[in-house]
Amino acid sequence: MKIWFDGGARPNPGALETAVVAGGRTWLRTDAGHGDSSDGEWLAAIAAMEIARDLGLPEVILLGDSAMVVGQAVGKRRVAARFAGHHARFRDLAAGFARVRVRHIGRKQNLAGIALERLHGRL
């Protein structure tokens, strides 16, 4: 199943928010703590994995527009020390699936990003 994820901070840094879209349903969280947009993106990827687990999916394709998070999640970019906890949580969740694929997509193709923009009245 394809699962879209996006996260951010308002202002940046500021209050973290995440969005996940899967199976025609949207999960929004506007109280995900405090940090910057990169923290928000990582928390959204983690939320996507938790939702996939809760849905009982054996395999998952995550789609996100953060080149940094996607690159770190697939092992193509070095994980900065400040993201080590996020990365470890993501890897722990990924271990519960037969297969996890993470793909970078453009912002306009990210259904989760579109959901966040709608939340803020920008669409």
N, CA, C and O atoms as CSV, one atom per row, in Angstrom:
chain,resi,resn,atom,element,x,y,z
A,1,MET,N,N,0.849,-1.185,0.000
A,1,MET,CA,C,0.000,0.000,0.000
A,1,MET,C,C,0.887,1.237,0.000
A,1,MET,O,O,1.920,1.271,0.668
A,2,LYS,N,N,0.483,2.237,-0.743
A,2,LYS,CA,C,1.182,3.514,-0.743
A,2,LYS,C,C,0.685,4.375,0.409
A,2,LYS,O,O,-0.515,4.486,0.665
A,3,ILE,N,N,1.646,4.979,1.091
A,3,ILE,CA,C,1.330,5.878,2.202
A,3,ILE,C,C,2.136,7.157,2.011
A,3,ILE,O,O,3.364,7.122,1.922
A,4,TRP,N,N,1.441,8.277,1.949
A,4,TRP,CA,C,2.078,9.583,1.803
A,4,TRP,C,C,2.294,10.186,3.186
A,4,TRP,O,O,1.456,10.033,4.075
A,5,PHE,N,N,3.433,10.879,3.365
A,5,PHE,CA,C,3.706,11.525,4.641
A,5,PHE,C,C,4.298,12.910,4.407
A,5,PHE,O,O,4.983,13.151,3.413
A,6,ASP,N,N,4.020,13.814,5.341
A,6,ASP,CA,C,4.599,15.157,5.301
A,6,ASP,C,C,4.543,15.728,6.711
A,6,ASP,O,O,3.659,15.396,7.500
A,7,GLY,N,N,5.492,16.579,7.002
A,7,GLY,CA,C,5.530,17.220,8.304
A,7,GLY,C,C,6.166,18.587,8.200
A,7,GLY,O,O,6.798,18.923,7.198
A,8,GLY,N,N,5.993,19.360,9.235
A,8,GLY,CA,C,6.558,20.696,9.236
A,8,GLY,C,C,6.472,21.325,10.606
A,8,GLY,O,O,6.097,20.689,11.590
A,9,ALA,N,N,6.835,22.606,10.638
A,9,ALA,CA,C,6.814,23.384,11.880
A,9,ALA,C,C,6.222,24.751,11.573
A,9,ALA,O,O,6.505,25.338,10.529
A,10,ARG,N,N,5.400,25.253,12.487
A,10,ARG,CA,C,4.782,26.570,12.334
A,10,ARG,C,C,4.942,27.342,13.613
A,10,ARG,O,O,4.342,26.953,14.615
A,11,PRO,N,N,5.730,28.439,13.655
A,11,PRO,CA,C,6.712,28.858,12.640
A,11,PRO,C,C,7.864,27.861,12.621
A,11,PRO,O,O,7.806,26.850,13.320
A,12,ASN,N,N,8.879,28.114,11.859
A,12,ASN,CA,C,9.997,27.191,11.736
A,12,ASN,C,C,11.252,27.822,12.335
A,12,ASN,O,O,11.788,28.762,11.749
A,13,PRO,N,N,11.745,27.338,13.490
A,13,PRO,CA,C,11.205,26.265,14.317
A,13,PRO,C,C,9.965,26.712,15.081
A,13,PRO,O,O,9.718,27.900,15.291
A,14,GLY,N,N,9.205,25.709,15.483
A,14,GLY,CA,C,7.966,25.993,16.193
A,14,GLY,C,C,7.199,24.724,16.459
A,14,GLY,O,O,7.786,23.653,16.612
A,15,ALA,N,N,5.877,24.843,16.515
A,15,ALA,CA,C,5.009,23.703,16.781
A,15,ALA,C,C,5.050,22.737,15.599
A,15,ALA,O,O,4.876,23.139,14.448
A,16,LEU,N,N,5.284,21.462,15.899
A,16,LEU,CA,C,5.387,20.445,14.854
A,16,LEU,C,C,4.021,19.894,14.495
A,16,LEU,O,O,3.135,19.755,15.339
A,17,GLU,N,N,3.878,19.583,13.197
A,17,GLU,CA,C,2.644,18.990,12.700
A,17,GLU,C,C,2.999,17.907,11.698
A,17,GLU,O,O,4.031,17.976,11.031
A,18,THR,N,N,2.131,16.902,11.600
A,18,THR,CA,C,2.335,15.816,10.654
A,18,THR,C,C,1.037,15.485,9.949
A,18,THR,O,O,-0.056,15.728,10.459
A,19,ALA,N,N,1.189,14.923,8.758
A,19,ALA,CA,C,0.044,14.415,8.001
A,19,ALA,C,C,0.452,13.102,7.357
A,19,ALA,O,O,1.574,12.950,6.875
A,20,VAL,N,N,-0.476,12.161,7.358
A,20,VAL,CA,C,-0.287,10.867,6.715
A,20,VAL,C,C,-1.576,10.560,5.960
A,20,VAL,O,O,-2.672,10.754,6.484
A,21,VAL,N,N,-1.436,10.079,4.721
A,21,VAL,CA,C,-2.591,9.690,3.912
A,21,VAL,C,C,-2.385,8.249,3.467
A,21,VAL,O,O,-1.349,7.904,2.899
A,22,ALA,N,N,-3.390,7.408,3.732
A,22,ALA,CA,C,-3.336,5.995,3.345
A,22,ALA,C,C,-4.752,5.475,3.147
A,22,ALA,O,O,-5.640,5.743,3.957
A,23,GLY,N,N,-4.954,4.742,2.081
A,23,GLY,CA,C,-6.250,4.110,1.853
A,23,GLY,C,C,-7.413,5.073,1.851
A,23,GLY,O,O,-8.501,4.729,2.311
A,24,GLY,N,N,-7.204,6.279,1.341
A,24,GLY,CA,C,-8.278,7.261,1.268
A,24,GLY,C,C,-8.575,7.971,2.580
A,24,GLY,O,O,-9.546,8.723,2.666
A,25,ARG,N,N,-7.768,7.748,3.590
A,25,ARG,CA,C,-7.973,8.372,4.899
A,25,ARG,C,C,-6.784,9.269,5.225
A,25,ARG,O,O,-5.657,8.985,4.819
A,26,THR,N,N,-7.034,10.347,5.956
A,26,THR,CA,C,-5.984,11.284,6.345
A,26,THR,C,C,-5.876,11.354,7.861
A,26,THR,O,O,-6.879,11.463,8.565
A,27,TRP,N,N,-4.657,11.290,8.345
A,27,TRP,CA,C,-4.357,11.463,9.764
A,27,TRP,C,C,-3.559,12.753,9.903
A,27,TRP,O,O,-2.483,12.886,9.320
A,28,LEU,N,N,-4.080,13.699,10.673
A,28,LEU,CA,C,-3.394,14.973,10.921
A,28,LEU,C,C,-3.068,15.083,12.399
A,28,LEU,O,O,-3.869,14.709,13.256
A,29,ARG,N,N,-1.882,15.600,12.686
A,29,ARG,CA,C,-1.509,15.868,14.073
A,29,ARG,C,C,-0.877,17.249,14.118
A,29,ARG,O,O,0.096,17.518,13.413
A,30,THR,N,N,-1.427,18.110,14.936
A,30,THR,CA,C,-0.916,19.476,15.039
A,30,THR,C,C,-0.216,19.734,16.366
A,30,THR,O,O,0.185,20.862,16.651
A,31,ASP,N,N,-0.071,18.701,17.169
A,31,ASP,CA,C,0.542,18.840,18.500
A,31,ASP,C,C,1.693,17.855,18.680
A,31,ASP,O,O,1.766,17.155,19.690
A,32,ALA,N,N,2.582,17.805,17.706
A,32,ALA,CA,C,3.647,16.795,17.704
A,32,ALA,C,C,4.920,17.261,18.414
A,32,ALA,O,O,5.976,16.652,18.243
A,33,GLY,N,N,4.833,18.320,19.197
A,33,GLY,CA,C,5.997,18.816,19.929
A,33,GLY,C,C,6.547,20.089,19.327
A,33,GLY,O,O,5.840,20.816,18.629
A,34,HIS,N,N,7.818,20.356,19.601
A,34,HIS,CA,C,8.474,21.572,19.133
A,34,HIS,C,C,9.776,21.191,18.433
A,34,HIS,O,O,10.514,20.323,18.898
A,35,GLY,N,N,10.041,21.846,17.323
A,35,GLY,CA,C,11.272,21.583,16.581
A,35,GLY,C,C,11.247,22.323,15.263
A,35,GLY,O,O,10.522,23.304,15.099
A,36,ASP,N,N,12.051,21.840,14.319
A,36,ASP,CA,C,12.065,22.485,13.004
A,36,ASP,C,C,11.404,21.578,11.969
A,36,ASP,O,O,10.955,20.477,12.288
A,37,SER,N,N,11.353,22.053,10.733
A,37,SER,CA,C,10.633,21.316,9.695
A,37,SER,C,C,11.234,19.928,9.456
A,37,SER,O,O,10.504,19.002,9.100
A,38,SER,N,N,12.528,19.766,9.642
A,38,SER,CA,C,13.141,18.444,9.464
A,38,SER,C,C,12.660,17.468,10.532
A,38,SER,O,O,12.429,16.293,10.245
A,39,ASP,N,N,12.507,17.953,11.767
A,39,ASP,CA,C,11.929,17.109,12.819
A,39,ASP,C,C,10.504,16.707,12.434
A,39,ASP,O,O,10.110,15.553,12.603
A,40,GLY,N,N,9.736,17.670,11.916
A,40,GLY,CA,C,8.374,17.384,11.506
A,40,GLY,C,C,8.311,16.322,10.418
A,40,GLY,O,O,7.444,15.449,10.448
A,41,GLU,N,N,9.231,16.395,9.452
A,41,GLU,CA,C,9.269,15.401,8.379
A,41,GLU,C,C,9.583,14.013,8.931
A,41,GLU,O,O,8.950,13.031,8.543
A,42,TRP,N,N,10.568,13.927,9.845
A,42,TRP,CA,C,10.895,12.637,10.441
A,42,TRP,C,C,9.714,12.090,11.248
A,42,TRP,O,O,9.402,10.902,11.164
A,43,LEU,N,N,9.066,12.945,12.020
A,43,LEU,CA,C,7.918,12.472,12.813
A,43,LEU,C,C,6.784,11.998,11.922
A,43,LEU,O,O,6.057,11.072,12.281
A,44,ALA,N,N,6.626,12.627,10.761
A,44,ALA,CA,C,5.601,12.184,9.813
A,44,ALA,C,C,5.946,10.815,9.236
A,44,ALA,O,O,5.065,9.967,9.088
A,45,ALA,N,N,7.212,10.591,8.910
A,45,ALA,CA,C,7.633,9.278,8.403
A,45,ALA,C,C,7.409,8.201,9.465
A,45,ALA,O,O,6.965,7.096,9.154
A,46,ILE,N,N,7.717,8.529,10.709
A,46,ILE,CA,C,7.492,7.587,11.810
A,46,ILE,C,C,6.000,7.325,11.985
A,46,ILE,O,O,5.593,6.177,12.170
A,47,ALA,N,N,5.181,8.372,11.930
A,47,ALA,CA,C,3.723,8.206,12.041
A,47,ALA,C,C,3.198,7.326,10.911
A,47,ALA,O,O,2.310,6.503,11.129
A,48,ALA,N,N,3.739,7.492,9.711
A,48,ALA,CA,C,3.316,6.661,8.577
A,48,ALA,C,C,3.613,5.190,8.851
A,48,ALA,O,O,2.797,4.319,8.546
A,49,MET,N,N,4.772,4.918,9.421
A,49,MET,CA,C,5.122,3.535,9.750
A,49,MET,C,C,4.210,2.979,10.840
A,49,MET,O,O,3.799,1.821,10.774
A,50,GLU,N,N,3.893,3.791,11.833
A,50,GLU,CA,C,3.004,3.338,12.905
A,50,GLU,C,C,1.605,3.059,12.367
A,50,GLU,O,O,0.967,2.088,12.775
A,51,ILE,N,N,1.129,3.894,11.464
A,51,ILE,CA,C,-0.189,3.682,10.862
A,51,ILE,C,C,-0.178,2.412,10.019
A,51,ILE,O,O,-1.121,1.622,10.078
A,52,ALA,N,N,0.878,2.208,9.234
A,52,ALA,CA,C,0.990,0.985,8.425
A,52,ALA,C,C,0.961,-0.254,9.321
A,52,ALA,O,O,0.317,-1.253,9.001
A,53,ARG,N,N,1.668,-0.170,10.446
A,53,ARG,CA,C,1.662,-1.279,11.408
A,53,ARG,C,C,0.262,-1.509,11.955
A,53,ARG,O,O,-0.210,-2.644,12.014
A,54,ASP,N,N,-0.403,-0.425,12.356
A,54,ASP,CA,C,-1.744,-0.540,12.929
A,54,ASP,C,C,-2.756,-1.071,11.922
A,54,ASP,O,O,-3.735,-1.716,12.297
A,55,LEU,N,N,-2.516,-0.796,10.637
A,55,LEU,CA,C,-3.386,-1.317,9.576
A,55,LEU,C,C,-3.080,-2.775,9.249
A,55,LEU,O,O,-3.806,-3.403,8.479
A,56,GLY,N,N,-2.020,-3.310,9.822
A,56,GLY,CA,C,-1.658,-4.703,9.598
A,56,GLY,C,C,-1.053,-4.977,8.230
A,56,GLY,O,O,-1.157,-6.090,7.714
A,57,LEU,N,N,-0.430,-3.979,7.646
A,57,LEU,CA,C,0.141,-4.153,6.316
A,57,LEU,C,C,1.437,-4.955,6.374
A,57,LEU,O,O,2.276,-4.698,7.238
A,58,PRO,N,N,1.621,-5.925,5.468
A,58,PRO,CA,C,2.875,-6.676,5.453
A,58,PRO,C,C,3.998,-5.925,4.732
A,58,PRO,O,O,5.175,-6.104,5.046
A,59,GLU,N,N,3.624,-5.084,3.763
A,59,GLU,CA,C,4.574,-4.293,2.980
A,59,GLU,C,C,4.054,-2.867,2.888
A,59,GLU,O,O,2.853,-2.623,3.001
A,60,VAL,N,N,4.975,-1.928,2.680
A,60,VAL,CA,C,4.557,-0.533,2.604
A,60,VAL,C,C,5.468,0.221,1.641
A,60,VAL,O,O,6.662,-0.058,1.539
A,61,ILE,N,N,4.879,1.174,0.944
A,61,ILE,CA,C,5.620,2.117,0.117
A,61,ILE,C,C,5.337,3.499,0.687
A,61,ILE,O,O,4.212,3.991,0.606
A,62,LEU,N,N,6.358,4.121,1.263
A,62,LEU,CA,C,6.209,5.461,1.815
A,62,LEU,C,C,6.612,6.480,0.760
A,62,LEU,O,O,7.626,6.314,0.082
A,63,LEU,N,N,5.822,7.528,0.625
A,63,LEU,CA,C,6.063,8.582,-0.352
A,63,LEU,C,C,6.148,9.910,0.376
A,63,LEU,O,O,5.193,10.333,1.027
A,64,GLY,N,N,7.303,10.573,0.263
A,64,GLY,CA,C,7.495,11.844,0.943
A,64,GLY,C,C,8.287,12.812,0.101
A,64,GLY,O,O,9.018,12.407,-0.803
A,65,ASP,N,N,8.145,14.100,0.395
A,65,ASP,CA,C,8.829,15.128,-0.402
A,65,ASP,C,C,10.095,15.672,0.260
A,65,ASP,O,O,10.695,16.617,-0.252
A,66,SER,N,N,10.503,15.100,1.372
A,66,SER,CA,C,11.739,15.522,2.032
A,66,SER,C,C,12.896,14.644,1.534
A,66,SER,O,O,13.021,13.484,1.928
A,67,ALA,N,N,13.738,15.215,0.659
A,67,ALA,CA,C,14.881,14.463,0.141
A,67,ALA,C,C,15.795,14.017,1.277
A,67,ALA,O,O,16.374,12.933,1.214
A,68,MET,N,N,15.932,14.846,2.320
A,68,MET,CA,C,16.783,14.493,3.440
A,68,MET,C,C,16.266,13.250,4.165
A,68,MET,O,O,17.017,12.299,4.385
A,69,VAL,N,N,14.987,13.258,4.536
A,69,VAL,CA,C,14.432,12.133,5.283
A,69,VAL,C,C,14.425,10.870,4.426
A,69,VAL,O,O,14.798,9.800,4.907
A,70,VAL,N,N,14.012,10.972,3.181
A,70,VAL,CA,C,14.003,9.800,2.310
A,70,VAL,C,C,15.422,9.254,2.158
A,70,VAL,O,O,15.639,8.048,2.282
A,71,GLY,N,N,16.380,10.128,1.893
A,71,GLY,CA,C,17.765,9.692,1.737
A,71,GLY,C,C,18.316,9.023,2.982
A,71,GLY,O,O,19.014,8.014,2.887
A,72,GLN,N,N,18.009,9.574,4.149
A,72,GLN,CA,C,18.476,8.979,5.396
A,72,GLN,C,C,17.760,7.659,5.669
A,72,GLN,O,O,18.379,6.700,6.130
A,73,ALA,N,N,16.469,7.607,5.388
A,73,ALA,CA,C,15.689,6.393,5.646
A,73,ALA,C,C,16.175,5.214,4.806
A,73,ALA,O,O,16.158,4.075,5.273
A,74,VAL,N,N,16.608,5.475,3.576
A,74,VAL,CA,C,17.053,4.387,2.702
A,74,VAL,C,C,18.559,4.157,2.769
A,74,VAL,O,O,19.076,3.283,2.074
A,75,GLY,N,N,19.264,4.918,3.585
A,75,GLY,CA,C,20.686,4.715,3.770
A,75,GLY,C,C,21.584,5.374,2.739
A,75,GLY,O,O,22.758,5.019,2.625
A,76,LYS,N,N,21.051,6.329,1.985
A,76,LYS,CA,C,21.849,7.012,0.970
A,76,LYS,C,C,22.409,8.347,1.447
A,76,LYS,O,O,23.217,8.966,0.755
A,77,ARG,N,N,21.989,8.789,2.615
A,77,ARG,CA,C,22.511,10.027,3.206
A,77,ARG,C,C,22.908,9.745,4.641
A,77,ARG,O,O,22.269,8.959,5.341
A,78,ARG,N,N,23.969,10.399,5.062
A,78,ARG,CA,C,24.425,10.276,6.439
A,78,ARG,C,C,23.349,10.849,7.370
A,78,ARG,O,O,22.754,11.888,7.086
A,79,VAL,N,N,23.116,10.159,8.471
A,79,VAL,CA,C,22.136,10.611,9.458
A,79,VAL,C,C,22.853,11.518,10.451
A,79,VAL,O,O,23.754,11.084,11.169
A,80,ALA,N,N,22.444,12.780,10.482
A,80,ALA,CA,C,23.022,13.725,11.441
A,80,ALA,C,C,22.701,13.251,12.857
A,80,ALA,O,O,21.651,12.657,13.102
A,81,ALA,N,N,23.609,13.520,13.773
A,81,ALA,CA,C,23.449,13.063,15.159
A,81,ALA,C,C,22.113,13.493,15.744
A,81,ALA,O,O,21.505,12.747,16.511
A,82,ARG,N,N,21.647,14.691,15.390
A,82,ARG,CA,C,20.396,15.163,15.989
A,82,ARG,C,C,19.168,14.393,15.510
A,82,ARG,O,O,18.104,14.482,16.124
A,83,PHE,N,N,19.306,13.626,14.402
A,83,PHE,CA,C,18.193,12.817,13.894
A,83,PHE,C,C,18.357,11.337,14.219
A,83,PHE,O,O,17.551,10.516,13.781
A,84,ALA,N,N,19.385,10.989,14.977
A,84,ALA,CA,C,19.667,9.578,15.258
A,84,ALA,C,C,18.493,8.879,15.946
A,84,ALA,O,O,18.187,7.729,15.631
A,85,GLY,N,N,17.842,9.559,16.873
A,85,GLY,CA,C,16.690,8.965,17.558
A,85,GLY,C,C,15.526,8.710,16.621
A,85,GLY,O,O,14.888,7.660,16.684
A,86,HIS,N,N,15.249,9.675,15.748
A,86,HIS,CA,C,14.177,9.498,14.757
A,86,HIS,C,C,14.512,8.322,13.843
A,86,HIS,O,O,13.668,7.466,13.581
A,87,HIS,N,N,15.754,8.292,13.362
A,87,HIS,CA,C,16.175,7.237,12.442
A,87,HIS,C,C,16.086,5.866,13.110
A,87,HIS,O,O,15.632,4.905,12.489
A,88,ALA,N,N,16.508,5.768,14.353
A,88,ALA,CA,C,16.447,4.490,15.076
A,88,ALA,C,C,14.998,4.030,15.236
A,88,ALA,O,O,14.697,2.851,15.051
A,89,ARG,N,N,14.107,4.953,15.576
A,89,ARG,CA,C,12.685,4.588,15.722
A,89,ARG,C,C,12.116,4.114,14.390
A,89,ARG,O,O,11.371,3.135,14.344
A,90,PHE,N,N,12.464,4.804,13.307
A,90,PHE,CA,C,12.007,4.412,11.983
A,90,PHE,C,C,12.503,2.993,11.645
A,90,PHE,O,O,11.731,2.154,11.181
A,91,ARG,N,N,13.782,2.742,11.882
A,91,ARG,CA,C,14.346,1.416,11.582
A,91,ARG,C,C,13.697,0.330,12.426
A,91,ARG,O,O,13.442,-0.766,11.927
A,92,ASP,N,N,13.426,0.612,13.693
A,92,ASP,CA,C,12.758,-0.368,14.555
A,92,ASP,C,C,11.379,-0.722,13.999
A,92,ASP,O,O,10.993,-1.891,13.970
A,93,LEU,N,N,10.649,0.292,13.562
A,93,LEU,CA,C,9.327,0.044,12.984
A,93,LEU,C,C,9.445,-0.721,11.668
A,93,LEU,O,O,8.654,-1.627,11.407
A,94,ALA,N,N,10.413,-0.368,10.849
A,94,ALA,CA,C,10.590,-1.021,9.548
A,94,ALA,C,C,10.883,-2.510,9.697
A,94,ALA,O,O,10.524,-3.304,8.827
A,95,ALA,N,N,11.529,-2.888,10.786
A,95,ALA,CA,C,11.866,-4.291,11.003
A,95,ALA,C,C,10.626,-5.182,11.108
A,95,ALA,O,O,10.723,-6.397,10.941
A,96,GLY,N,N,9.471,-4.590,11.381
A,96,GLY,CA,C,8.239,-5.355,11.512
A,96,GLY,C,C,7.526,-5.637,10.198
A,96,GLY,O,O,6.443,-6.222,10.198
A,97,PHE,N,N,8.112,-5.234,9.090
A,97,PHE,CA,C,7.483,-5.412,7.781
A,97,PHE,C,C,8.319,-6.345,6.913
A,97,PHE,O,O,9.540,-6.415,7.052
A,98,ALA,N,N,7.647,-7.054,6.022
A,98,ALA,CA,C,8.354,-7.900,5.064
A,98,ALA,C,C,9.173,-7.043,4.101
A,98,ALA,O,O,10.265,-7.430,3.686
A,99,ARG,N,N,8.632,-5.873,3.751
A,99,ARG,CA,C,9.327,-4.978,2.816
A,99,ARG,C,C,8.862,-3.541,3.043
A,99,ARG,O,O,7.669,-3.269,3.170
A,100,VAL,N,N,9.828,-2.637,3.089
A,100,VAL,CA,C,9.533,-1.201,3.196
A,100,VAL,C,C,10.299,-0.502,2.082
A,100,VAL,O,O,11.515,-0.647,1.960
A,101,ARG,N,N,9.582,0.246,1.284
A,101,ARG,CA,C,10.221,1.080,0.267
A,101,ARG,C,C,9.881,2.530,0.597
A,101,ARG,O,O,8.763,2.840,1.007
A,102,VAL,N,N,10.853,3.404,0.413
A,102,VAL,CA,C,10.662,4.825,0.686
A,102,VAL,C,C,11.090,5.568,-0.572
A,102,VAL,O,O,12.212,5.409,-1.052
A,103,ARG,N,N,10.180,6.380,-1.097
A,103,ARG,CA,C,10.446,7.090,-2.348
A,103,ARG,C,C,10.260,8.587,-2.171
A,103,ARG,O,O,9.374,9.047,-1.450
A,104,HIS,N,N,11.122,9.332,-2.850
A,104,HIS,CA,C,11.005,10.787,-2.879
A,104,HIS,C,C,10.061,11.181,-4.011
A,104,HIS,O,O,10.186,10.696,-5.135
A,105,ILE,N,N,9.120,12.063,-3.700
A,105,ILE,CA,C,8.187,12.577,-4.705
A,105,ILE,C,C,8.179,14.102,-4.623
A,105,ILE,O,O,8.650,14.686,-3.646
A,106,GLY,N,N,7.646,14.725,-5.645
A,106,GLY,CA,C,7.519,16.176,-5.638
A,106,GLY,C,C,6.437,16.642,-4.685
A,106,GLY,O,O,5.507,15.902,-4.364
A,107,ARG,N,N,6.570,17.863,-4.245
A,107,ARG,CA,C,5.613,18.445,-3.297
A,107,ARG,C,C,4.181,18.382,-3.818
A,107,ARG,O,O,3.259,18.089,-3.057
A,108,LYS,N,N,3.990,18.653,-5.097
A,108,LYS,CA,C,2.636,18.678,-5.660
A,108,LYS,C,C,2.007,17.295,-5.764
A,108,LYS,O,O,0.792,17.184,-5.929
A,109,GLN,N,N,2.816,16.235,-5.671
A,109,GLN,CA,C,2.291,14.868,-5.715
A,109,GLN,C,C,2.054,14.298,-4.316
A,109,GLN,O,O,1.534,13.191,-4.177
A,110,ASN,N,N,2.429,15.045,-3.290
A,110,ASN,CA,C,2.349,14.550,-1.928
A,110,ASN,C,C,0.967,14.835,-1.330
A,110,ASN,O,O,0.666,15.960,-0.932
A,111,LEU,N,N,0.145,13.798,-1.278
A,111,LEU,CA,C,-1.214,13.964,-0.749
A,111,LEU,C,C,-1.214,14.429,0.705
A,111,LEU,O,O,-2.122,15.146,1.124
A,112,ALA,N,N,-0.208,14.031,1.473
A,112,ALA,CA,C,-0.117,14.477,2.869
A,112,ALA,C,C,0.214,15.965,2.934
A,112,ALA,O,O,-0.335,16.685,3.768
A,113,GLY,N,N,1.102,16.428,2.065
A,113,GLY,CA,C,1.424,17.853,2.010
A,113,GLY,C,C,0.223,18.677,1.599
A,113,GLY,O,O,0.005,19.776,2.110
A,114,ILE,N,N,-0.552,18.143,0.676
A,114,ILE,CA,C,-1.787,18.818,0.250
A,114,ILE,C,C,-2.752,18.907,1.427
A,114,ILE,O,O,-3.418,19.926,1.607
A,115,ALA,N,N,-2.832,17.843,2.231
A,115,ALA,CA,C,-3.712,17.860,3.411
A,115,ALA,C,C,-3.272,18.939,4.393
A,115,ALA,O,O,-4.117,19.629,4.963
A,116,LEU,N,N,-1.959,19.101,4.603
A,116,LEU,CA,C,-1.474,20.153,5.507
A,116,LEU,C,C,-1.795,21.536,4.943
A,116,LEU,O,O,-2.176,22.432,5.697
A,117,GLU,N,N,-1.649,21.721,3.655
A,117,GLU,CA,C,-1.974,23.014,3.057
A,117,GLU,C,C,-3.458,23.323,3.198
A,117,GLU,O,O,-3.830,24.469,3.452
A,118,ARG,N,N,-4.293,22.330,3.037
A,118,ARG,CA,C,-5.743,22.538,3.225
A,118,ARG,C,C,-6.056,22.889,4.675
A,118,ARG,O,O,-6.919,23.722,4.953
A,119,LEU,N,N,-5.344,22.243,5.593
A,119,LEU,CA,C,-5.545,22.527,7.023
A,119,LEU,C,C,-5.314,24.001,7.307
A,119,LEU,O,O,-6.002,24.591,8.140
A,120,HIS,N,N,-4.357,24.593,6.626
A,120,HIS,CA,C,-4.015,25.995,6.841
A,120,HIS,C,C,-4.680,26.938,5.845
A,120,HIS,O,O,-4.323,28.113,5.760
A,121,GLY,N,N,-5.651,26.417,5.091
A,121,GLY,CA,C,-6.422,27.253,4.182
A,121,GLY,C,C,-5.647,27.787,2.991
A,121,GLY,O,O,-5.994,28.830,2.437
A,122,ARG,N,N,-4.602,27.077,2.597
A,122,ARG,CA,C,-3.814,27.540,1.458
A,122,ARG,C,C,-4.224,26.880,0.160
A,122,ARG,O,O,-3.629,27.157,-0.881
A,123,LEU,N,N,-5.215,26.021,0.190
A,123,LEU,CA,C,-5.744,25.415,-1.038
A,123,LEU,C,C,-7.228,25.618,-1.113
A,123,LEU,O,O,-7.864,25.180,-2.072
